[in-house]
Amino acid sequence: MVARSHLGIMGPKGIPKPIVAKLHEAFRKAMEDPEFISVLKKFDMTTYYLAPDDYEKYIHQEFERIGKLVKRLGLDKK
């Protein structure tokens, strides 16, 4: 089983697109910072950056995938 750490920034529904775009650009630039990258390398971590719409799609797919696994393993039963 592969378990990923889903680290992302989310906000409430309806955030104006210009604000989302500004935050997206700021986080994208931060992830390209050489100092940030060197810290990740120390912990054998890599980046996987997605744009806002792509991240939303990815998270929904992952929740569905994980939900199916939880049900298949019987972990959803109380």
DSSP file (Angstrom, degrees, kcal/mol; ACC not computed):
  #  RESIDUE AA STRUCTURE BP1 BP2  ACC     N-H-->O    O-->H-N    N-H-->O    O-->H-N    TCO  KAPPA ALPHA  PHI   PSI    X-CA   Y-CA   Z-CA
    1    1 A M              0   0    0      0, 0.0     2,-0.5     0, 0.0     0, 0.0   0.000 360.0 360.0 360.0 136.2    0.0    0.0    0.0
    2    2 A V        -     0   0    0      2,-0.0     2,-0.5     0, 0.0     0, 0.0  -0.911 360.0-168.9-104.4 126.6    1.3    3.4   -0.9
    3    3 A A        -     0   0    0     -2,-0.5     2,-0.3     2,-0.0     0, 0.0  -0.966   5.4-165.6-118.5 120.3    0.3    6.2    1.5
    4    4 A R        -     0   0    0     -2,-0.5     2,-0.8     2,-0.0    -2,-0.0  -0.695  22.7-123.2-100.4 154.1    1.0    9.8    0.4
    5    5 A S        -     0   0    0     -2,-0.3     2,-1.2     2,-0.1    -2,-0.0  -0.883  23.4-150.8 -94.6 114.4    1.0   12.9    2.6
    6    6 A H        +     0   0    0     -2,-0.8     2,-0.6     2,-0.0    -2,-0.0  -0.726  21.9 175.2 -89.1  97.5   -1.6   15.2    1.0
    7    7 A L        +     0   0    0     -2,-1.2     2,-0.3     2,-0.0    -2,-0.1  -0.912  18.0 134.9-106.0 119.7   -0.3   18.6    1.9
    8    8 A G        -     0   0    0     -2,-0.6     2,-0.5    41,-0.0    -2,-0.0  -0.979  51.8-113.0-156.7 165.7   -2.2   21.4    0.4
    9    9 A I        +     0   0    0     -2,-0.3     2,-0.3     2,-0.0    -2,-0.0  -0.924  37.2 173.7-107.6 126.7   -3.8   24.7    1.1
   10   10 A M        -     0   0    0     -2,-0.5     3,-0.0     3,-0.0    -2,-0.0  -0.928   6.5-175.1-129.9 155.6   -7.6   24.9    0.9
   11   11 A G        -     0   0    0     -2,-0.3     3,-0.1     1,-0.1     4,-0.0  -0.807  39.6 -63.3-138.0-179.7  -10.1   27.6    1.7
   12   12 A P    >   -     0   0    0      0, 0.0     3,-1.0     0, 0.0    -1,-0.1  -0.315  63.7 -90.8 -67.8 151.6  -13.8   28.1    1.9
   13   13 A K  T 3  S+     0   0    0      1,-0.2    -3,-0.0    -3,-0.0     0, 0.0  -0.305 108.1  36.5 -59.4 141.1  -15.9   27.7   -1.2
   14   14 A G  T 3   +     0   0    0      1,-0.3    -1,-0.2    -3,-0.1     3,-0.1   0.563  68.1 159.8  94.2   9.1  -16.4   30.9   -3.2
   15   15 A I    <   -     0   0    0     -3,-1.0    -1,-0.3     1,-0.1     5,-0.1  -0.471  54.5 -98.8 -62.1 132.4  -13.0   32.6   -2.7
   16   16 A P    >>  -     0   0    0      0, 0.0     4,-2.0     0, 0.0     3,-0.9  -0.243  27.7-121.8 -56.4 139.1  -12.7   35.1   -5.5
   17   17 A K  H 3> S+     0   0    0      1,-0.3     4,-2.8     2,-0.2     5,-0.2   0.839 109.6  57.4 -53.6 -40.5  -10.6   33.9   -8.4
   18   18 A P  H 3> S+     0   0    0      0, 0.0     4,-2.0     0, 0.0    -1,-0.3   0.873 108.3  47.3 -62.2 -33.8   -8.1   36.8   -8.2
   19   19 A I  H <> S+     0   0    0     -3,-0.9     4,-2.5     2,-0.2     5,-0.2   0.916 111.7  49.8 -71.2 -43.0   -7.3   35.8   -4.6
   20   20 A V  H  X S+     0   0    0     -4,-2.0     4,-2.8     1,-0.2    -1,-0.2   0.924 111.6  49.7 -58.6 -44.4   -7.0   32.1   -5.5
   21   21 A A  H  X S+     0   0    0     -4,-2.8     4,-2.3     2,-0.2    -1,-0.2   0.899 110.6  49.3 -63.0 -41.2   -4.6   33.1   -8.4
   22   22 A K  H  X S+     0   0    0     -4,-2.0     4,-2.1    -5,-0.2    -1,-0.2   0.921 114.0  45.0 -65.9 -43.9   -2.5   35.3   -6.1
   23   23 A L  H  X S+     0   0    0     -4,-2.5     4,-2.6     2,-0.2     5,-0.3   0.915 111.6  53.6 -64.9 -43.2   -2.2   32.6   -3.4
   24   24 A H  H  X S+     0   0    0     -4,-2.8     4,-2.5    -5,-0.2    -2,-0.2   0.931 110.5  46.5 -56.1 -48.1   -1.4   29.9   -6.1
   25   25 A E  H  X S+     0   0    0     -4,-2.3     4,-2.4     1,-0.2    -1,-0.2   0.897 111.8  51.0 -64.4 -40.8    1.4   32.0   -7.5
   26   26 A A  H  X S+     0   0    0     -4,-2.1     4,-2.1     2,-0.2    -2,-0.2   0.925 114.1  42.9 -64.3 -45.1    2.9   32.7   -4.1
   27   27 A F  H  X S+     0   0    0     -4,-2.6     4,-2.1     2,-0.2    -2,-0.2   0.880 112.5  53.6 -69.9 -37.3    2.9   29.1   -3.0
   28   28 A R  H  X S+     0   0    0     -4,-2.5     4,-0.7    -5,-0.3    -2,-0.2   0.933 111.3  45.9 -61.8 -44.8    4.2   28.0   -6.4
   29   29 A K  H >< S+     0   0    0     -4,-2.4     3,-0.9     1,-0.2     4,-0.4   0.901 110.3  54.0 -63.7 -41.0    7.1   30.4   -6.1
   30   30 A A  H >< S+     0   0    0     -4,-2.1     3,-1.2     1,-0.3     6,-0.2   0.876 104.6  54.7 -62.1 -37.2    7.8   29.3   -2.6
   31   31 A M  H 3< S+     0   0    0     -4,-2.1    -1,-0.3     1,-0.3    -2,-0.2   0.678 104.6  54.7 -72.4 -15.6    8.1   25.7   -3.6
   32   32 A E  T << S+     0   0    0     -3,-0.9    -1,-0.3    -4,-0.7    -2,-0.2   0.477  79.4 119.8 -91.5  -4.1   10.7   26.7   -6.2
   33   33 A D    <>  -     0   0    0     -3,-1.2     4,-2.4    -4,-0.4     5,-0.2  -0.433  65.3-137.5 -65.3 128.6   12.9   28.3   -3.5
   34   34 A P  H  > S+     0   0    0      0, 0.0     4,-2.3     0, 0.0     5,-0.2   0.853 102.9  53.1 -57.4 -37.4   16.3   26.6   -3.4
   35   35 A E  H  > S+     0   0    0      2,-0.2     4,-1.8     1,-0.2     5,-0.2   0.918 109.9  48.0 -65.4 -42.3   16.4   26.7    0.4
   36   36 A F  H  > S+     0   0    0     -6,-0.2     4,-2.1     1,-0.2    -1,-0.2   0.925 111.8  50.2 -61.6 -45.0   12.9   25.0    0.6
   37   37 A I  H  X S+     0   0    0     -4,-2.4     4,-2.1     1,-0.2    -2,-0.2   0.885 108.1  52.7 -62.5 -39.6   14.0   22.4   -1.9
   38   38 A S  H  X S+     0   0    0     -4,-2.3     4,-1.5     2,-0.2    -1,-0.2   0.872 107.9  51.2 -66.8 -35.4   17.2   21.6    0.1
   39   39 A V  H  X S+     0   0    0     -4,-1.8     4,-0.9     2,-0.2    -1,-0.2   0.921 109.3  50.8 -65.6 -43.0   15.2   21.1    3.3
   40   40 A L  H ><>S+     0   0    0     -4,-2.1     5,-2.5     1,-0.2     3,-0.9   0.913 106.7  54.5 -59.7 -42.1   12.9   18.6    1.4
   41   41 A K  H ><5S+     0   0    0     -4,-2.1     3,-1.6     1,-0.3    -1,-0.2   0.857  99.4  61.4 -61.7 -35.3   15.9   16.7    0.1
   42   42 A K  H 3<5S+     0   0    0     -4,-1.5    -1,-0.3     1,-0.3    -2,-0.2   0.826 111.2  39.8 -59.3 -31.0   17.2   16.3    3.7
   43   43 A F  T <<5S-     0   0    0     -4,-0.9    -1,-0.3    -3,-0.9    -2,-0.2   0.185 116.5-113.4-104.0  14.8   14.0   14.3    4.5
   44   44 A D  T < 5 +     0   0    0     -3,-1.6     2,-0.3     1,-0.2    -3,-0.2   0.890  69.1 145.0  54.5  44.0   14.0   12.5    1.1
   45   45 A M      < -     0   0    0     -5,-2.5     2,-0.3    -8,-0.1    -1,-0.2  -0.830  33.7-159.1-111.8 149.8   10.8   14.4    0.1
   46   46 A T        -     0   0    0     -2,-0.3     2,-0.3    -3,-0.1    -9,-0.0  -0.837  19.5-114.3-121.4 163.5    9.8   15.6   -3.4
   47   47 A T        -     0   0    0     -2,-0.3     2,-0.2   -16,-0.1   -10,-0.0  -0.714  22.3-178.0 -96.8 150.4    7.4   18.2   -4.5
   48   48 A Y        -     0   0    0     -2,-0.3     2,-0.4     2,-0.1    -2,-0.0  -0.746  16.3-174.1-144.5  90.2    4.2   17.5   -6.4
   49   49 A Y        -     0   0    0     -2,-0.2     2,-0.4   -21,-0.0   -41,-0.0  -0.754   4.4-176.1 -99.2 132.3    2.6   20.8   -7.2
   50   50 A L        -     0   0    0     -2,-0.4    -2,-0.1     2,-0.0   -22,-0.0  -0.946  28.9-112.9-123.2 146.4   -0.8   21.1   -8.8
   51   51 A A     >  -     0   0    0     -2,-0.4     4,-2.9     1,-0.1     5,-0.3  -0.298  45.9 -94.8 -66.6 161.5   -2.7   24.2   -9.9
   52   52 A P  H  > S+     0   0    0      0, 0.0     4,-2.3     0, 0.0     5,-0.2   0.884 124.0  43.4 -50.6 -50.8   -5.9   24.8   -7.9
   53   53 A D  H  > S+     0   0    0      1,-0.2     4,-2.0     2,-0.2     5,-0.1   0.896 116.1  48.8 -64.8 -39.0   -8.4   23.1  -10.2
   54   54 A D  H  > S+     0   0    0      2,-0.2     4,-2.5     1,-0.2    -1,-0.2   0.882 110.7  50.5 -67.3 -38.4   -6.0   20.1  -10.7
   55   55 A Y  H  X S+     0   0    0     -4,-2.9     4,-2.9     2,-0.2     5,-0.2   0.909 108.8  51.7 -66.9 -41.0   -5.5   19.8   -6.9
   56   56 A E  H  X S+     0   0    0     -4,-2.3     4,-2.1    -5,-0.3    -2,-0.2   0.932 112.3  45.9 -60.4 -45.5   -9.3   19.8   -6.3
   57   57 A K  H  X S+     0   0    0     -4,-2.0     4,-2.2     1,-0.2    -2,-0.2   0.920 113.1  50.6 -62.1 -44.5   -9.8   17.1   -8.9
   58   58 A Y  H  X S+     0   0    0     -4,-2.5     4,-2.7     1,-0.2    -2,-0.2   0.919 109.4  49.6 -60.6 -46.5   -6.8   15.1   -7.4
   59   59 A I  H  X S+     0   0    0     -4,-2.9     4,-2.6     1,-0.2     5,-0.2   0.909 110.3  50.4 -63.1 -42.5   -8.1   15.3   -3.8
   60   60 A H  H  X S+     0   0    0     -4,-2.1     4,-1.9    -5,-0.2    -1,-0.2   0.916 112.2  47.7 -62.0 -41.7  -11.6   14.1   -4.9
   61   61 A Q  H  X S+     0   0    0     -4,-2.2     4,-2.6     2,-0.2    -2,-0.2   0.905 112.3  49.4 -64.9 -41.7  -10.1   11.2   -6.7
   62   62 A E  H  X S+     0   0    0     -4,-2.7     4,-3.1     2,-0.2     5,-0.3   0.910 109.4  50.8 -65.6 -42.2   -7.9   10.3   -3.8
   63   63 A F  H  X S+     0   0    0     -4,-2.6     4,-2.4     1,-0.2    -1,-0.2   0.899 112.5  47.7 -62.1 -39.5  -10.7   10.4   -1.3
   64   64 A E  H  X S+     0   0    0     -4,-1.9     4,-2.1    -5,-0.2    -2,-0.2   0.930 113.5  47.4 -65.3 -44.9  -12.8    8.1   -3.6
   65   65 A R  H  X S+     0   0    0     -4,-2.6     4,-1.9     1,-0.2    -2,-0.2   0.931 115.3  44.6 -62.0 -47.1   -9.8    5.7   -4.0
   66   66 A I  H  X S+     0   0    0     -4,-3.1     4,-2.7     1,-0.2    -1,-0.2   0.888 110.6  55.3 -66.6 -39.1   -9.1    5.7   -0.2
   67   67 A G  H  X S+     0   0    0     -4,-2.4     4,-2.2    -5,-0.3    -1,-0.2   0.900 107.5  49.5 -60.1 -41.9  -12.8    5.3    0.6
   68   68 A K  H  X S+     0   0    0     -4,-2.1     4,-2.7     2,-0.2    -1,-0.2   0.901 111.4  49.2 -63.7 -40.7  -13.0    2.2   -1.6
   69   69 A L  H  X S+     0   0    0     -4,-1.9     4,-2.2     2,-0.2     6,-0.2   0.919 109.3  51.6 -64.9 -43.6  -10.0    0.7    0.0
   70   70 A V  H  <>S+     0   0    0     -4,-2.7     5,-2.5     1,-0.2     6,-0.6   0.915 113.3  45.2 -59.5 -44.2  -11.4    1.4    3.5
   71   71 A K  H ><5S+     0   0    0     -4,-2.2     3,-1.1     3,-0.2    -2,-0.2   0.918 111.0  52.6 -66.1 -43.3  -14.7   -0.4    2.5
   72   72 A R  H 3<5S+     0   0    0     -4,-2.7    -1,-0.2     1,-0.3    -2,-0.2   0.861 111.4  46.8 -62.1 -34.8  -12.9   -3.3    0.9
   73   73 A L  T 3<5S-     0   0    0     -4,-2.2    -1,-0.3    -5,-0.2    -2,-0.2   0.507 113.5-119.4 -84.5  -4.3  -10.8   -3.8    4.0
   74   74 A G  T X 5S+     0   0    0     -3,-1.1     3,-0.8    -4,-0.4    -3,-0.2   0.701  74.9 129.8  76.5  18.7  -13.9   -3.6    6.2
   75   75 A L  T 3 < +     0   0    0     -5,-2.5    -4,-0.2    -6,-0.2    -5,-0.1   0.522  57.8  70.6 -84.5  -4.2  -12.6   -0.6    8.1
   76   76 A D  T 3  S+     0   0    0     -6,-0.6     2,-0.3    -5,-0.1    -1,-0.2   0.523  78.7  96.8 -87.6  -5.7  -15.8    1.4    7.6
   77   77 A K    <         0   0    0     -3,-0.8     0, 0.0     1,-0.1     0, 0.0  -0.651 360.0 360.0 -89.0 140.0  -17.7   -0.8   10.0
   78   78 A K              0   0    0     -2,-0.3    -1,-0.1     0, 0.0    -3,-0.0   0.411 360.0 360.0 -98.6 360.0  -18.2    0.3   13.6
